[in-house]
Amino acid sequence: MPKKNIEPVNVSELNPEQRDAALALDVERLLRFGRKHKLIRDLDEIVARNTLLDLLGLSEPSEEKVPKENFDTPAVLLDEMVELAAAKGLFDGSVPQYRINFETRMMGALMPRESEVCKKFKKLYAKKGPQAATDWFYDLCVVSNYIRTAQIAKNIQWNASTPYGELEITINLTKPEKDPKVIAMERLQPASSYPKCMLCKENIGYAGRINFPARQTHRIVPLNLAGEPFYLQYSPYAYFHEHCIILHDSHKPMEMDRGTLAQIFDFVAQFPHYTCGSNADLPIVGGSILSHSHFQGGRYVFPMQKAGVAVPLRDPRYPNVRAGILNWPVSTIRLVGRSSQQVQNAANNILNAWREYSDASVGILSHTGDTPHNTVTPILHYDETDGYILDLALRNNRTSEEYPDGIFHPHREYHNIKKENIGLIEVMGLAILPARLKDQSAAIARILSGSEANTSREPDSPLAVHADWIDSLIAKYGTNLKPEEAEQVVRDEIGTVFSHVLENAGVFKQDAAGQAAFLKFAQSVGFQKC
């Protein structure tokens, strides 16, 4: 007979004694979860219990019988404990970040030490291989609630058909919106330079603050990539399966050179079941954290990896490396070969040539004075049949009067859907869109089904940012769609906008002139059309 999880308590109906009794029982429930998932064992349980009793202001453990339950993650149980702790006045429960930080602090009591995690990972890698090691490490991050699967499950996801294949769309609902109280509290927070950023190794075990997440459940494992010290960790708000981050030991800026390529190749050689890529090293076309050298990866097949080659190429210097211009909106050259060194050599030739390449006829200038504009976004994975498959997306971060945010950046007419930088994840065909689109897209669907008036042109309308887009949708589809048709239309059209945003990021456009210019660049590197 399957085990049933007990119903959550109604915190508002409890007096202080009942609340403490419920908290004490929840401590035992959490300890049982920790034992079941091998977070703690034997004498660890006593230490974890005493740590939690102290944190929760409880004088002694519960004597009640602990129910047998079947939680996959502790999220529901931790939510209840957070509610009880807030009602007890242990922290300000009206501030979402304080709730998250307190929850993390509780779960931290059950975590193995960093050295134990590193030892177990290394042992599994040596005895059972890389996939066994990452399977265990990933599971640890899930059962400790470091990877916040309950929040990730709230994201809205769908696929959209485009000329480049299916793109993946995600409306990101994992992070709570900041209310005025939180914004005011953040302004009053003293400046701090510790940790230097959210990627630094010093985040392990950090208590957090109003504007910085707690990290008592955070663990990392050391790697050596092409002679440089790195660490592997997972992303707490994963955008795809086993979304990992590979961070440099030192807090040093992003780089993009031959050494970077060597490090990416070394990672995939060590973990051939993972894709690995790097954001570019320049603003606008780079990621959100340019100050700390890092890569991202995961056990996932991205839309870009499914794209076909539009123009096959060959470089006579590397007869065992297949190449081609990809059928992809962000201008990309694909290199395929079993020899890691040959693929790296061909990639380095592309990178070096692109750094200095200009073609004013298609708006590409490599420099403004001494300021560089050209770089690449590399994405690598390994295939048992073909070997190493490297996609090099060519990037340029130049701005102009017409495009102050970036010439090869989402253009203003698409900012209602996506105005943030097009980083590594988006380049691979996975859109990460703002939470506001959940309600806005639903309202637009109601307009197209005729159940709601179009108020986008009215003062202070929450749909004002979409006014032009809504007009174009009404002109195209009318306002008599069935509700389910209207919802699908809005999703399809969001997908179309995302494909146009990626086209904006493409340095060589999809028209004849753009593709001819792309081939001209490839030939300048030494490639020939097959």
Phi, psi and omega per residue, in radians:
M1 nan 2.268 -3.089
P2 -1.168 2.549 3.109
K3 -1.318 2.448 3.137
K4 -1.874 2.421 3.067
N5 -1.395 2.414 -3.100
I6 -1.259 2.689 -3.099
E7 -1.194 2.481 3.108
P8 -1.143 2.628 -3.120
V9 -1.383 2.719 3.022
N10 -1.620 1.703 -2.985
V11 -1.026 -0.655 -3.058
S12 -1.149 -0.356 -3.097
E13 -1.613 -0.022 -3.049
L14 -1.668 2.444 2.978
N15 -1.470 2.977 -3.061
P16 -0.959 -0.706 -3.128
E17 -1.157 -0.747 3.125
Q18 -1.140 -0.656 -3.140
R19 -1.116 -0.775 3.124
D20 -1.157 -0.641 3.105
A21 -1.127 -0.711 3.112
A22 -1.142 -0.716 3.114
L23 -1.107 -0.764 -3.127
A24 -1.096 -0.713 3.087
L25 -1.152 -0.687 3.112
D26 -1.100 -0.591 3.059
V27 -1.017 -0.795 -3.134
E28 -1.177 -0.627 3.085
R29 -1.113 -0.720 3.137
L30 -1.168 -0.689 3.107
L31 -1.125 -0.686 3.086
R32 -1.074 -0.751 3.082
F33 -1.028 -0.773 -3.134
G34 -1.083 -0.682 3.103
R35 -1.173 -0.770 -3.115
K36 -1.040 -0.676 -3.084
H37 -1.703 0.243 3.004
K38 1.069 0.525 2.995
L39 -1.330 -0.622 3.134
I40 -2.338 2.813 3.073
R41 -2.673 2.727 3.002
D42 0.761 -2.077 -3.038
L43 -1.200 -0.339 3.072
D44 -0.981 -0.595 -3.067
E45 -1.089 -0.661 -3.138
I46 -1.149 -0.790 3.140
V47 -1.079 -0.805 -3.135
A48 -1.100 -0.727 3.129
R49 -1.057 -0.848 -3.102
N50 -1.136 -0.617 3.089
T51 -1.105 -0.771 -3.122
L52 -1.228 -0.680 3.098
L53 -1.065 -0.726 3.119
D54 -1.143 -0.804 -3.125
L55 -1.067 -0.640 -3.050
L56 -1.658 0.078 3.103
G57 1.136 0.668 -3.134
L58 -1.888 2.407 -3.045
S59 -1.473 -0.432 -3.096
E60 -2.743 2.801 -3.124
P61 -1.318 2.875 3.114
S62 -1.253 2.507 3.064
E63 -1.744 -0.037 -3.121
E64 -1.223 2.710 3.074
K65 -1.204 2.273 -3.092
V66 -1.465 2.181 -3.116
P67 -1.188 2.632 3.024
K68 -1.511 2.071 -3.049
E69 -2.219 2.957 -3.021
N70 -2.302 1.007 3.094
F71 -1.345 2.371 2.975
D72 -1.390 -0.627 3.056
T73 -2.358 2.826 -3.113
P74 -1.508 0.195 -2.970
A75 -0.982 -0.836 -3.100
V76 -1.124 -0.759 3.132
L77 -1.132 -0.752 3.109
L78 -1.115 -0.654 3.092
D79 -1.012 -0.780 3.134
E80 -1.125 -0.745 3.135
M81 -1.110 -0.648 3.091
V82 -1.123 -0.757 3.109
E83 -1.052 -0.793 -3.139
L84 -1.134 -0.724 -3.135
A85 -1.166 -0.668 3.102
A86 -1.151 -0.736 3.115
A87 -1.097 -0.500 3.121
K88 -1.385 -0.167 3.106
G89 1.495 0.380 -3.123
L90 -1.343 -0.308 3.047
F91 -2.862 2.943 -3.133
D92 -1.399 1.775 -3.070
G93 -1.218 -0.140 3.137
S94 -1.464 -0.120 -3.123
V95 -1.817 1.928 -3.068
P96 -0.943 -0.707 -3.094
Q97 -1.160 -0.589 3.093
Y98 -1.169 -0.623 3.106
R99 -1.120 -0.802 3.138
I100 -1.110 -0.753 -3.110
N101 -1.134 -0.693 -3.141
F102 -1.195 -0.725 3.097
E103 -1.030 -0.774 3.138
T104 -1.123 -0.671 3.120
R105 -1.088 -0.720 3.104
M106 -1.092 -0.839 -3.077
M107 -1.182 -0.460 3.102
G108 -1.052 -0.414 -3.139
A109 -1.161 -0.332 -3.098
L110 -1.787 -0.001 -3.013
M111 -1.427 2.469 2.985
P112 -1.191 2.707 3.111
R113 -1.168 2.724 -3.110
E114 -0.976 -0.762 -3.112
S115 -1.114 -0.608 3.117
E116 -1.169 -0.692 3.117
V117 -1.103 -0.811 -3.128
C118 -1.088 -0.729 -3.137
K119 -1.115 -0.770 -3.125
K120 -1.152 -0.753 -3.141
F121 -1.059 -0.827 -3.122
K122 -1.087 -0.702 -3.131
K123 -1.154 -0.777 3.128
L124 -1.122 -0.726 3.137
Y125 -1.045 -0.778 -3.087
A126 -1.198 -0.687 -3.023
K127 -1.578 -0.649 -3.017
K128 -2.104 -0.126 3.070
G129 1.786 2.983 -3.031
P130 -1.100 -0.672 -3.089
Q131 -1.178 -0.672 3.094
A132 -1.091 -0.689 3.139
A133 -1.145 -0.817 -3.141
T134 -1.240 -0.585 3.068
D135 -1.010 -0.826 -3.131
W136 -1.131 -0.805 -3.088
F137 -1.121 -0.739 3.120
Y138 -1.099 -0.769 3.126
D139 -1.074 -0.704 3.074
L140 -0.992 -0.756 -3.115
C141 -1.214 -0.483 3.099
V142 -1.350 -0.881 -3.052
V143 -1.236 -0.351 3.056
S144 -1.481 -0.046 -3.097
N145 1.153 0.267 2.995
Y146 -1.129 -0.820 2.967
I147 -1.452 2.023 -2.923
R148 -1.560 1.324 -3.015
T149 -1.104 -0.579 3.138
A150 -1.133 -0.690 3.109
Q151 -1.264 -0.705 -3.131
I152 -1.066 -0.616 -3.121
A153 -1.128 -0.320 3.133
K154 -1.353 -0.297 -3.136
N155 -1.034 2.558 3.097
I156 -1.733 2.181 -3.040
Q157 -2.323 2.512 3.011
W158 -2.798 2.907 3.081
N159 -1.831 2.596 -3.138
A160 -2.257 2.260 3.120
S161 -1.348 2.332 3.136
T162 -2.478 2.980 3.082
P163 -1.064 -0.229 -3.098
Y164 -1.807 0.205 -3.035
G165 1.764 -3.013 -3.132
E166 -1.399 2.225 3.003
L167 -1.692 2.704 -3.119
E168 -1.889 2.293 -3.068
I169 -2.028 2.291 3.081
T170 -2.273 2.182 2.921
I171 -1.606 2.019 -2.960
N172 -1.458 1.908 -3.128
L173 -1.937 0.249 -3.004
T174 -1.322 -0.526 -3.050
K175 -1.840 2.258 -3.091
P176 -1.153 2.524 3.055
E177 -1.167 2.507 3.122
K178 -1.461 2.236 3.083
D179 -1.605 2.937 -3.084
P180 -0.968 -0.614 -3.138
K181 -1.087 -0.776 -3.128
V182 -1.159 -0.739 3.128
I183 -1.050 -0.738 3.114
A184 -1.121 -0.717 3.135
M185 -1.148 -0.640 3.126
E186 -1.139 -0.628 3.125
R187 -1.108 -0.571 -3.110
L188 -1.463 -0.151 -3.105
Q189 -1.200 2.230 3.111
P190 -1.054 2.554 3.114
A191 -1.097 2.451 3.142
S192 -2.456 2.463 3.101
S193 -1.995 0.323 3.112
Y194 -2.266 2.227 -0.278
P195 -1.094 2.792 -3.078
K196 -1.108 -0.581 3.069
C197 -2.733 3.067 -3.071
M198 -1.336 -0.027 3.109
L199 -1.792 -0.306 -3.046
C200 -1.049 2.577 -3.126
K201 -1.077 -0.383 -3.141
E202 -1.184 -0.086 3.061
N203 -1.206 -0.377 -3.111
I204 -0.986 2.092 3.068
G205 1.356 0.050 -3.078
Y206 -1.156 2.452 -3.028
A207 -1.290 -0.409 -3.120
G208 1.476 2.975 3.080
R209 -2.688 -3.057 -3.032
I210 -1.036 -0.549 -3.100
N211 -2.031 0.397 -3.141
F212 -2.677 2.236 -3.017
P213 -1.247 2.567 3.012
A214 -1.187 2.573 -3.063
R215 -2.371 0.604 3.111
Q216 -1.158 -0.369 3.125
T217 -1.703 0.089 -3.066
H218 -1.460 2.281 3.081
R219 -2.365 2.620 3.128
I220 -2.345 2.740 3.071
V221 -2.205 2.445 -3.053
P222 -1.334 2.548 3.063
L223 -2.342 2.702 2.960
N224 -2.014 2.041 -3.123
L225 -2.055 1.914 3.132
A226 0.919 0.709 3.087
G227 1.479 0.014 -3.125
E228 -1.915 2.495 3.133
P229 -1.404 2.181 3.090
F230 -2.289 2.994 3.039
Y231 -2.335 2.579 3.066
L232 -1.810 2.279 3.028
Q233 -2.457 2.948 3.050
Y234 -1.859 2.716 3.123
S235 -1.455 2.238 -3.118
P236 -1.142 -0.535 3.103
Y237 -1.981 1.212 -2.983
A238 -1.069 2.384 3.092
Y239 -1.633 -0.185 3.106
F240 -2.788 3.027 -2.993
H241 -1.124 2.267 3.140
E242 0.936 0.748 3.110
H243 -1.106 1.926 -3.085
C244 -2.028 2.813 3.094
I245 -2.198 2.358 3.139
I246 -2.007 1.859 -2.970
L247 -1.920 2.520 3.118
H248 -1.256 2.612 3.118
D249 -1.035 -0.605 -3.094
S250 -1.761 2.589 3.044
H251 -1.402 1.494 -3.126
K252 -2.301 2.687 -3.008
P253 -1.118 2.766 3.033
M254 -1.021 2.515 3.079
E255 -2.293 2.793 3.055
M256 -2.514 1.737 -3.130
D257 -2.696 -2.974 -3.115
R258 -1.042 -0.655 3.121
G259 -1.105 -0.664 3.095
T260 -1.075 -0.800 3.122
L261 -1.062 -0.714 -3.139
A262 -1.097 -0.673 3.136
Q263 -1.176 -0.712 3.112
I264 -1.122 -0.759 3.120
F265 -1.122 -0.662 3.138
D266 -1.150 -0.684 3.113
F267 -1.080 -0.818 -3.123
V268 -1.181 -0.564 3.064
A269 -1.115 -0.664 3.136
Q270 -1.373 -0.518 -3.104
F271 -2.290 1.247 -3.008
P272 -1.179 -0.159 3.083
H273 -1.535 0.008 -3.131
Y274 -1.967 2.474 2.877
T275 -1.402 2.581 3.066
C276 -2.446 2.359 3.114
G277 -2.542 2.957 3.140
S278 -2.294 2.420 2.924
N279 -1.137 2.758 3.087
A280 -1.200 2.909 -3.032
D281 -1.725 0.159 -3.105
L282 -2.073 2.637 3.084
P283 -1.064 2.799 3.141
I284 1.345 -0.873 3.136
V285 -1.729 0.001 3.112
G286 -1.658 -3.025 3.134
G287 -1.513 -2.908 -3.072
S288 -1.441 -0.330 3.132
I289 -2.163 1.622 3.121
L290 -1.554 -0.197 -3.027
S291 -1.426 -0.224 -3.105
H292 -2.265 2.086 -3.123
S293 -1.074 2.194 -3.117
H294 -2.824 2.810 3.020
F295 -2.136 2.939 3.032
Q296 -2.266 2.634 -3.134
G297 -2.763 -2.982 3.126
G298 2.885 2.978 3.141
R299 -1.683 1.388 -2.970
Y300 -2.749 2.525 3.058
V301 -1.818 2.021 -3.068
F302 -1.548 2.744 3.109
P303 -0.914 -0.677 3.142
M304 -1.026 -0.650 -3.093
Q305 -1.219 -0.329 3.108
K306 -1.565 -0.161 -3.093
A307 -1.231 2.561 3.121
G308 -1.608 2.929 3.101
V309 -1.480 2.239 3.139
A310 -1.516 -0.668 -3.114
V311 -2.300 1.805 3.115
P312 -1.145 2.454 -3.139
L313 -2.297 2.838 3.017
R314 -2.536 2.565 3.044
D315 -2.025 1.995 -3.070
P316 -0.979 -0.399 -3.136
R317 -1.267 -0.375 -3.088
Y318 -2.273 1.316 -3.041
P319 -1.097 -0.371 -3.116
N320 -1.672 0.173 3.105
V321 -1.985 2.062 3.029
R322 -1.477 2.565 -3.090
A323 -2.499 2.913 3.085
G324 3.098 2.738 3.002
I325 -1.431 2.216 -3.029
L326 -1.398 2.567 2.990
N327 -1.373 1.437 -2.993
W328 -2.647 2.491 -3.065
P329 -1.169 -0.575 3.057
V330 -1.557 2.079 -2.979
S331 -0.944 2.023 -2.975
T332 -2.410 2.395 2.987
I333 -1.882 2.284 3.112
R334 -1.810 2.388 3.065
L335 -2.122 2.342 -3.089
V336 -2.339 2.228 3.101
G337 -2.998 2.740 3.135
R338 -1.452 -0.375 3.120
S339 -1.547 1.955 3.112
S340 -0.999 -0.738 -3.061
Q341 -1.173 -0.710 3.133
Q342 -1.156 -0.725 3.117
V343 -1.122 -0.715 3.107
Q344 -1.104 -0.723 3.130
N345 -1.079 -0.796 3.123
A346 -1.108 -0.694 3.135
A347 -1.157 -0.698 -3.133
N348 -1.144 -0.608 3.066
N349 -1.086 -0.741 3.123
I350 -1.108 -0.823 -3.112
L351 -1.048 -0.859 -3.107
N352 -1.104 -0.712 3.132
A353 -1.161 -0.735 -3.097
W354 -1.166 -0.614 3.140
R355 -0.933 -0.606 -3.039
E356 -1.891 0.099 -2.971
Y357 -1.523 2.335 3.040
S358 -2.300 2.552 3.025
D359 -2.615 1.582 -3.043
A360 -1.076 -0.393 -3.108
S361 -1.139 -0.409 3.107
V362 -2.112 0.354 3.000
G363 1.364 0.340 -3.111
I364 -1.792 2.054 3.048
L365 -2.188 2.249 -3.061
S366 -1.316 -0.487 -3.095
H367 -2.496 2.641 2.853
T368 -2.055 1.814 -2.970
G369 1.120 -2.156 3.124
D370 -1.689 0.052 -3.091
T371 -1.517 2.078 -3.122
P372 -1.388 2.623 3.136
H373 -2.146 -0.390 -3.023
N374 -1.677 2.368 3.052
T375 -2.723 -3.028 -3.137
V376 -2.350 2.755 2.949
T377 -1.996 1.854 -3.114
P378 -1.613 2.458 3.088
I379 -2.340 2.178 -3.044
L380 -2.201 2.404 2.921
H381 -2.514 2.913 -3.078
Y382 -2.019 2.396 3.115
D383 -2.131 2.324 -3.084
E384 -1.017 -0.595 -3.098
T385 -1.463 -0.830 -2.991
D386 -1.680 -0.303 -3.086
G387 1.590 -2.466 -3.093
Y388 -1.374 2.308 3.103
I389 -2.130 1.908 -3.085
L390 -1.949 2.168 3.018
D391 -1.834 2.123 3.111
L392 -1.894 1.850 3.104
A393 -1.531 2.175 -3.115
L394 -1.438 2.292 -3.072
R395 -2.206 2.684 3.074
N396 -2.571 2.281 -3.038
N397 -1.892 0.402 -3.106
R398 -1.200 2.564 3.063
T399 -2.004 2.931 3.098
S400 -2.633 3.034 3.083
E401 -1.057 -0.702 -3.126
E402 -1.239 -0.607 -3.108
Y403 -2.213 1.311 -3.080
P404 -1.134 -0.421 3.122
D405 -1.439 -0.269 -3.113
G406 2.467 2.283 3.117
I407 -1.139 -0.675 -3.121
F408 -1.900 0.907 -3.082
H409 -2.336 2.784 3.088
P410 -0.872 2.206 -3.115
H411 -1.373 2.765 -2.957
R412 -0.976 -0.582 -3.088
E413 -1.186 -0.194 3.119
Y414 -1.926 0.082 -3.079
H415 -1.165 -0.318 3.071
N416 -1.132 -0.410 3.129
I417 -1.839 -0.842 -3.061
K418 -2.592 2.040 3.104
K419 -2.147 -0.121 -3.131
E420 -1.331 2.930 3.123
N421 -0.993 2.578 3.010
I422 -1.597 1.707 -3.113
G423 -1.664 -2.899 -3.057
L424 -0.924 -0.846 -3.038
I425 -1.142 -0.750 3.112
E426 -1.175 -0.680 3.109
V427 -0.967 -0.618 -3.117
M428 -1.398 0.005 3.030
G429 1.729 0.286 3.119
L430 -2.009 1.902 -3.117
A431 -1.420 2.291 3.013
I432 -1.943 1.819 -2.998
L433 -1.875 2.698 -3.036
P434 -1.216 2.667 -3.071
A435 -1.058 -0.495 -3.109
R436 -0.997 -0.445 -3.083
L437 -1.216 -0.320 3.105
K438 -1.015 -1.003 -3.108
D439 -1.303 -0.642 -3.109
Q440 -1.144 -0.746 -3.133
S441 -1.175 -0.621 3.098
A442 -1.133 -0.702 3.126
A443 -1.161 -0.677 3.120
I444 -1.150 -0.678 3.087
A445 -1.086 -0.653 3.108
R446 -1.175 -0.592 3.075
I447 -1.126 -0.768 -3.105
L448 -1.237 -0.346 3.093
S449 -1.657 -0.032 3.091
G450 1.407 0.110 -3.120
S451 -1.551 -0.065 -3.131
E452 -2.599 2.473 3.136
A453 -1.308 2.687 3.078
N454 -1.405 1.853 -3.098
T455 -1.857 0.230 -2.994
S456 -1.146 -0.357 3.139
R457 -1.649 -0.006 3.140
E458 -1.436 2.671 -3.124
P459 -1.011 2.408 3.072
D460 1.075 0.410 3.113
S461 -1.239 2.343 3.070
P462 -1.159 -0.221 3.118
L463 -1.734 0.109 -3.073
A464 -0.991 -0.643 -3.123
V465 -1.111 -0.376 -3.113
H466 -1.792 0.125 -2.955
A467 -0.930 -0.880 -3.121
D468 -1.126 -0.720 -3.125
W469 -1.117 -0.751 3.123
I470 -1.081 -0.734 3.102
D471 -1.017 -0.736 -3.126
S472 -1.202 -0.616 3.109
L473 -1.191 -0.696 3.103
I474 -1.129 -0.721 3.115
A475 -1.099 -0.568 -3.084
K476 -1.480 -0.673 -2.990
Y477 -2.057 -0.239 -3.058
G478 1.312 -2.895 -3.091
T479 -2.254 0.554 -3.130
N480 -2.160 0.399 3.120
L481 -1.238 2.662 2.968
K482 -1.176 2.620 -3.073
P483 -0.916 -0.756 -3.115
E484 -1.223 -0.567 3.077
E485 -1.169 -0.742 -3.129
A486 -1.088 -0.726 3.121
E487 -1.099 -0.730 3.140
Q488 -1.191 -0.684 3.100
V489 -1.034 -0.801 -3.123
V490 -1.093 -0.740 3.121
R491 -1.112 -0.758 3.122
D492 -1.085 -0.723 -3.102
E493 -1.239 -0.584 3.031
I494 -1.096 -0.720 3.082
G495 -1.066 -0.692 3.105
T496 -1.123 -0.744 3.092
V497 -1.041 -0.765 3.140
F498 -1.080 -0.668 3.102
S499 -1.117 -0.632 3.101
H500 -1.213 -0.631 3.089
V501 -1.076 -0.742 3.091
L502 -1.154 -0.624 3.057
E503 -1.113 -0.673 3.056
N504 -0.990 -0.689 -3.109
A505 -1.300 -0.280 3.129
G506 -1.260 2.213 -3.107
V507 -1.326 -0.505 3.039
F508 -1.921 2.047 -3.014
K509 -1.280 2.984 -3.010
Q510 -1.476 -0.006 3.102
D511 -1.428 3.067 -3.067
A512 -1.055 -0.729 -3.131
A513 -1.130 -0.732 -3.134
G514 -1.132 -0.749 -3.114
Q515 -1.254 -0.569 3.051
A516 -1.154 -0.679 3.112
A517 -1.172 -0.614 3.114
F518 -1.120 -0.813 3.126
L519 -1.089 -0.664 3.118
K520 -1.062 -0.732 3.095
F521 -1.102 -0.826 -3.120
A522 -1.012 -0.701 3.132
Q523 -1.178 -0.552 3.117
S524 -1.174 -0.441 3.104
V525 -1.360 -0.454 -3.103
G526 2.175 0.079 3.127
F527 -1.445 2.641 3.051
Q528 -2.140 2.540 3.081
K529 -1.261 2.288 -3.126
C530 -1.284 nan nan
